[in-house]
Amino acid sequence: MATLTRREGLAAIGSAVTAVTLGANASQAATAAASAFDESNVTWYTLEGIDHLWYHVLNVDEDLKVVDLLLKFSGGERVVLHKHHADYSTFIIQGELRIYDADGALTEIRPTASYVQKSAGGPPHTEGGGDQDCIAWFSNKGTDGVIYEILGPGGETLGTLGFAEFKALMQAQDTPVQPIVPG
């Protein structure tokens, strides 16, 4: 017989209550509740001037020139216009990430569990969550300089976020949750 942790037990109770409340949609509600990403151990941070976005820097590797971070995008909203100046990969953990061109047209939807690799460059765009908040892992690779260029409505550079800024942001974060080693 498996033993449930307190969190797993509470999640199961929540799923059961949701299922009873929704009646005919009980199975669908229970599946959705069970598949939601548990972000209770993630401390989210914000950047002044960038609405609808939270971040948590996971790692800054100076030798490999890699910055890994979690980004959380508000559902139904968009972040500022920007460009990517580093090669990057994304993996969507929760929700869907929607990409819009500079004119606001939807150009791509990345659903939960999708993985994408892109080269640096590309046109300016905005991003945001779909119907719910989107949580995505971003891995920026191959630069110790600018990673993101923040743009104004006319395409003018308002600021940049680079390797040094992400290193400083990571150092300013609280100590992240660490693995538990039985013993």
N, C-alpha and C positions, 0 to 999 in steps of 0.2 A: 504494500500500500504506500503510495507516494504521500509525502507530507508537503502541504502548501505553506508558503511563506505568508506573513500577514498581508503583504501587498497582493499576492496572487489570490488570496481568499477574498479580500475586499473587491478586487476586480471581478471575480466570479459572482459575488453577490450583486454587484452593480450590473453585470450582464443579465443576471436572472431577473432583477427588478425591471430593467429596460425591456426584456423579452415579454414579461407579463403585461407591462403597461401597453406595449405596442401590439399585442395579440397576434394577428395574422403575420406580421412582419418580425416575429420573435427570432426566427433563425437568422434572418438577415441582420437584425440589430445585434444579436450575440456575436456574429461573425465580425461585424464592424468594430464592436467594442474590444474584442479579443485581438484584433489586428492593429489597433492604434499603437503608435510608438509611445513608449513610456519615457517621457522626457523629465521625470521628476528628479533625476540626478544630474541634469544639465543646468548650469547657471548661464543664463542668457544675458548678453550685454548689448548696448545700443551705441550707435555713432551719431553724434550731434549733426543735424542737417540731413540725415538719411532716414526718412520715415518708412514704416511698414517692414522693417528689417531688424533682426536680431542675429547676433553671431556668438560663436564660442570657438576660439582658436584651439585646435587640437595639438598641432605640432608645427614648429618652424625648424627646418633642417638646413643649417648653413652649408654643410658639405654637399648635399644633394640639390640644394636650391629648390626646396619644396616647402609650400605652406599648405597645410591641411586645416580645414575649418568646417564647422557646421553652420549653415545659414538657415534661418527661419523667416519665411516670407508670409506676410498677412494674407489670409484668404480674401479674394476679391479686390485686392489693392495692387499697386505697382511701386517699385522702388525708382530711384532717380535714373535718368538717362546716363549710360556709362559705356565704356569699351573695355575689353579684356586685353591686357598686354603680356600675358603669359599663357603658355599652353595649359589647358586644364581638363579635368575629368569631373563629372558629376554623377552621383548616385542618389536617386530620390528615395528617401526613407519613408516619408508620409505625404499624402496628398499628391498634387501635381504641380509642376513648375510650368508657368506659362511665359513665353517669350514674345515680346512685341517689338516691332520696328520703331524707328524714331518718330514715325507719323501715327503710331498707336495701333497699327494693324497686327492682329495675332498671327505670328509666323510659325510657332511650334508649341506643342504641348508634350511635356515629359511626365508620364504617369509614374505612380509608385513602382519602384523596383527597376526603373529604366536607368541605363548606364550610357553615358555619352562622353566621348573624347573630342576635344576641339583644339585647333591651333590658335595661337595668339592672333590678334587682329580681328577682322570681321567688322561689320557695320555697328554703329551705336545702337543700343537697344535698352529696353526696360524689361524687368522680370517681376513676377508676382505669383502668389498662390492662386489656386483655382477656387473651388467652392469652400475649401477649408484651408487652414494654414498649411504651408508646404515646408517640410524639413528636408534639407539636402546636404549631402557631404560634397564639398568642393576640394579638389586637390590641384593647386596651382604649381606649375613645374617650370624649371629651367631659367629662372631669373632671380637676381638678387636686387633688382631695381623695381620699377613700377609694375604693379599687378593689375590694378583697376584705375581707370581715369574717369572721374566724375565730371559730367558735362551739364552745361546749362541748356535752356530751351533753344538757343541758337547754335548749339554745338560747341560753344566755348568751354575751355577747361576751367572748372571751378576748383578742382583739387585732385590729388592722387593718393592712392593707398598702395604702398609698396612693401617690400620685404622688411625694411627697418620698422615701418609702422606696425606690421603684424607681429613682429618680434616684441615690440614695446607693449602692444595690446595683450599678448600672451603673458608677459611678465607681470602685468598689472592685474590679471585675473586671480580669483581665489584658487587655491589648490584644488584641482579636479578630483573627482571620485577616483579612487585607486582600486585595482583588483584585490580581491580577498584571497589570500593564500592559506588554505587550511593547514593546520600543523600544530 
